[in-house]
Amino acid sequence: MKGILINGSPKRRDSSSGALLDDLRSLLDPGTETAVMTVTASHPAASSAYTGMRWEPAPEDVKQLSGLSFLVLSFPLYVDGIPSHLLSFLTELEWQQKNNRLLESAEPLAVYAAVNCGFYEGKQAALALRIVENWCLRCGFEYKQGIGCGAGAMLAQLKGAPLQKGIKKPLGTALKDMAARIGRLEKGKDQLISLSFPRPLYIAAAHIGWKKQGRENGLTVKELKS
């Protein structure tokens, strides 16, 4: 079985979306063939909406996207939705599918999604998962399952931490279920969870982070609040 894991973070490295995919990949059946495609704003398909020119998939893109059984989207939540560059990529992928059958497969492509939220509550990702589901309907794919991970901004710093216990245990449980369902190309319920970390401490850490970034960019706390 062959699948593609799409990292839709705008970050080129050390992203929570990438860390989440690494964890999922570690749980997939060893016989599952997977490749990771990173989609930033510079990706030709993502920038097609701004240039007004159609994306011409390179031979390596065609090779990666042909004969798939499943696709996994991993991305950060932006204003309760999908980041604009990734949305442009998905829109172009939809056009390619309808006109060129780029993701041709014997059965409808199974699609899974994992959204990391800056919010503490994973339920904030519910609308973004419905957007992915509607995209699947437009493409003729089958939406199978989604995960919304609250406090997801911590994932890049928790890379390598165990999934069976501690802070990442709720995510580990959700990813283990998704990995099993991918192995059977099975549908499951969306899982909206939060990392096992006290909410007040997460909010306090977020405020410290914002203030630090503000100082690094010449902004005062008052200016950040205005």
ABEGO torsion letter per residue (X at the ends): XBBBBBBABABABGBAAAAAAAAAAAABBAABBBBBBBBBAABAAAAAAAAGBBBBBBAAAAAAABGBABBBBBBBBBGGBBBAAAAAAAAAAAAAAAAAGABBBABBBBBBBBBBBABABAAAAAAAAAAAAAAAAAAGBBBABBBBBBGAAAAAAABGBBAABEAAAAAAAAAAAAAAAAAAGBBBBBBBBBBBBBAAAAAAAAAAAAAAAAAAAGBBAAAAAX
